[in-house]
Amino acid sequence: MMARRIGIKDVAAAAGVSVTTVSHILNQVEGKRINPDTRQRVLQVAEELGYAPNGLARGLRLQRSHTIGFVSDEIATTPHAGRIILGAQEAAAAQGMLLLLVNTGGDADLERRSIEMLLQRQVDGVLYAAMYHRIVRLPQSLRSTPTVLLDARSDDPAIPFVVPDEVQGGYTAVRELTDHGHRRIGMAVETQDIPALHGRLEGYRKALDEVGVPYDPCLVAAEPAIPFGTVAGDVAAGYRAARRLLTAEQPPTALFCFNDRMALGAYHAAADVGLSIPDDLSVIGFDNQDLVCEGMRPALSTVQLPHYEMGVRAVTQLLALTETPGSPPGPVTQEMLPCPLVARASVTSPPRL
């Protein structure tokens, strides 16, 4: 037989005070003059009886549900970006919030229905997340709900977001190569019109410009990843792009790869043309996918996407938007988080130095 739930009346009876007094103490109502001994007795009785507040009822009174919706395309099924969820969940839990996760798999109808159900449950706000940094259109159903884009941006300047600083990340990667003395640096990329590509390419050019190396478009090799977003597609694209660069009349001494999986393809291409990494060719990637980077020989130097930090910052932004229900929204916050270097063993000085 299921035990009866202990209510506020039980606490009041056991403590010998009124229900109103118990309510004021347990709900920490400000401005009520309550004897400290009475307050202590009520709290002790509540603990002894195992009283748990009715969070739903309290949430209705305060117009808060203490829940956050997390809507993503494929993040929940991908270990690479799973730290976004971990960061968001831990940041939410630290503030007494529960994260409700929905993974749509890119299904527009499932996304629509999922958002409807989250809103019916009166979530305090929504994190709308993408698997990779891209431009998205916020669903109309979220326009009247506090929402922060995570690893995504909108053309609407009024929508807050948290994304990686792709330009800084690309710059950091190439500066690692130039700091080791490389000047002829190739870049292996995918043929995708996305912010990550444009930002990393801008960072590549900025780093070269700083050391007086003119941009040479012949050193940027773009290949389609088919199917896009898969390990096989990325590795194959990296192989084709790297092989094209390495078999050119004036091959580069180092490669900056759009992501770690393309770097894996570059390793295969280097081996096929008889080059040793890093003695003959230095390689650096982007993302810091541990299973890929640590499993390569030599281990891959790369730039890390700040997934965990993005999850934390997105929750922080969202809670700032929902701090006072019904109050005017504060200024829109749009953050780009730095991508730190993770130096391993795939970068050294060029052979001629």
N, C-alpha and C positions, 0 to 999 in steps of 0.2 A: 504494500500500500504506500502511495506517495505521501511524503511528509507535507504537512500544511505549511504554506509560506508564512514566515513571521512578518507581521505588519507593524505599522507605526502605533496602532492601538495596543498591541501586545507590549511594546517597549514602554508606552505611557503607563499602563497598568502595573508593570513590574517596577518601574521607577517611582511610582506614586505621584506623578505629575500629569498635567493636562496634555491632550494630543497636540494642542497648539504649541505648547512649550517644546515638546519633542520635535515638532516640525521645524520650529525656528532654529533649534540647536543643530539638528541633522542637516538642514539645508543651509546652515551658516548665514542666516538672514541678518543683514547689517542693521544697526540702529536699535536692536532689542536689548534691554537691560536684563540680563539673566545672571543670577547668582553663580559664581564660579563653581561652588560645590555641587549645585544642581546640574550644571553643564557636565561636570566630570562624571556624576552619577549616571546621567542619561547615556553618555558615550560608553561607559563601562557596561551598562545593562544591554545596550544595543550589541556590543561585541560578544557578550556572554550568550545572548540569545541567537546570535548568528544572523542578525538583521542585515538584509541587503536592500538598498534603495531601489525603487522602481524607476530604472533609468528612462524608460519610455515616457512615463507620466511626467517625470521631472523635465525631460527634454521638451515635451509639449508646452509646459509652463514657461520654459525659458526660450522657446522657439529654436531649440538646438537638438539634434539627434546624436551628436558626437560620433558621426560616421562620415567617412570620405569615400566617394566613388572613384575608382581607378579604372578607366576605360582605355584599353590598348588594342593594337592590331594583333601583334604576335609576340609581345615581350614575354608573356607568362610561359610560353612554350620554348623559349630560347635561353639557354644558360648564359650566353654571351652578355645579354643585357639584363639578366635577372637581378643584378645588384641595384638597378633602378628601383625595383619593387622592394628590395630589402631596405634601401635607404628611406624610401617613403614610409614603409611600414614601421620602422623603428622610430622615425621622427614623429609619426602620428601617435604611436603608443606612448611615447614620452609625454605627450600632451593629453593622454587619456582618450585618444580617438581610435576608432576601429576603421581599418581599410577594407572596403568591399571591392574585390577584384573581378573584372570582367575582361575576358580575352575573346575578341570577335573573329580573329583569323581573317580580317579584311572583308567580312561579310557585312554589307551595308544594312541589310534587313535585320540581322542579328544585333548590330550596333544600335539601330534605332529602338528595337524592343528592349534591349538591355538598359539603355539610357532611360527609357520610360519607367522601367521597374525601379531603377535607382532613385529617380525623382519621386516616385510614389512612396518610397521609403524615407523620403524627406532627408536625404543626405545633405550635410551642411555645405558641401562643395564637391567639385569634380576635378580630378587630374585627367587630362586627355593626352595620352601618350602615344608616341610612334616608335617603331622598332629602330628606325634610323632617322637622322636629322633631315627633315624635309618640310616643305610648305604644305599646310593642310587648311581645309575650310572647316571652321567650327560648326558642328550641327546646330541648326536653328533652335532645337529644343534646349540647348545649353546657354542660349543668349541671355536668359534671365536668371541664370544660376551662377554663383561664383565659380569660375573655372580658370585653371592654369594649364597652359600647354607644356608638355614635357618631352624634350628631345624633338620638338617641332615648333614651327613658327607659323604665323598667319600674315596675310597681306593687310589685315586690319590692325592698325597701330594701337587700338584700344584694348587688345587682348594680351594679357601677361604671358610670359614664357620663360623657360629655362632650357638652354641649349649649350653644347660645348663650343668653345672658341676655336673654330676650325682654322682660322688664319693663324692664330698663335700656335696651334698644334703643328701645322705645316711648317711654320717658321722654325719652331723648336727642333723638328726632325732634321731639316736641312742644315741648320746651324751645327747640329751634332756632326754632320758630315764635313762641313767646311772647317770646323774647329780641328778636325783630324787632317786637314790639308787637302781635301778633295775640292776640285774646281770644275771638273766635267761630271756633272751629276744628272743622271736620267731620272725620269718620273714615270712610273707605270700606273695607269689609271683606267677606270671603267668609263664607258660612254654613257654616262647618266647625267641628266640636267638636274642636279640636286645641290643644295647649299654646301654639303660636305665636300664635294668635288671642287666647287668654285673657291671655297675658303682655303682648302689645302693647297690648291694651285697658287692662290694669291700669296700664301705664306712661303711657298717654294720660291717664287719670284722675288719676294721681299728679302729673303735670306741671301739669295745670290747677289742681289743688288748691293747689299751691305758690304760684300767682299769684292765688289768691282767686277763681277762676272755678268756679262750681258745675257739676257734670256734668249735661249735658242729653242724654237718650237720643235725642231727635229729631235730634241732630247726628251720630248713628252710623247709617250706612246699610249694611245687609247684603244682598248679592246672591249667588245661587249661581253658581259658576263651572262652566259646562257646555261641554265635558267638563272635569272637575276636573284641575288640574295642567298644563293646556296653555296655550300662549300665547294662543290664541284665546279660551279660556274665561275666563282672567284679565282680558284686555283688555275683553271684553264686560261682565264683571261690574263692572269699574272704571268703565266708561262709564255703565252704568245707575245705579250707586250715586252717582256724582258728579253726574249730570244731575238725579237726584232731590233732592240737596242744593242744587244751584245754582239750581234753579227754585222753591225754597221761598219763602215770604213773607219770611223773614229769612235769606237765604243766608249761608254762612260766608265769611270773607275768606281762609281758608286750608284746605287739605285735607291730612290725613295718610292715606296709602294703605297698605293692608296689605302690598303688595309693589310692585316697580317696574313690573310689567306692568299691574297695576291703575292705577297712576299714568299709564301711557300711555293707558289708556281715559279717565282723568280729563282728560287734555290734549284728547282729541277732544271730550269733552262741553263743556269750557270754550269751545272754538272754536265749537261749534254754538250756544251761547247768547250768543256775542259777547264773551267775556271774553279778555283778553290775560294771559299768564303771563310774568313775575310781577307786572306793573303792576296788574292787577285782581284776581288770585288767585295766592297762593303755594301751591306743591305740594311735598310731600316724600314719598319712597317708603321702601322697606325691601328690603334684599338686596344692593344695589350690583352688579347685573348690568351689566357694562361695556358690552356691545353695546346694551343698552336705554338706559341712562342717558346715555351719551355721544352716542347717535344721536338723542336728542330735542332739540328746539329750543324753549326754551333747555334746556341740559343739566340733568338732574335731580339735585337735592340728595337724598341718601338716607342710610340707615344700613347699614353693611356687616356682613353675616354673616361671622364669623371662620372661614371654611371651612378655610383652610390651617392656622391655629393649632389648630383642633379635631383635625385629622389628626395633628399633632405631639403634642398632649397625650394623645390616645388611645393612641398607640404608647408614650409615656413611661409611662403608667399600666400598660399591658399588660406592658412589660418589668419593671416593679417587681413585678408579680404572679408573673412567671416567673423571677425572678433566681436563686432557689435551688430547683431541682426537688425535690419531696418535702417541702419545709419548710412549716410552717403559713402560711396566707395572712395578709397584713398587713391593716390597716384598709381598709375600702371607701372609695374616693375618688370623689366625685361633684362634677363641676366645671361651672360655668356661666361661659362666657367672654364678656367685654364686646364690645358691638357699637359700633364707633366711627362718628362722624359723618363723612360725605363731602360737604362743602359745594360746591355748584356754583352754578348761576345761576337756579334756579327759586324762590328764596325772597327776599323783600324785605319792607319795611314795608307795612302795609295802606294802601289809597289815601287814606283820610281823614286819615292822620297826616302 
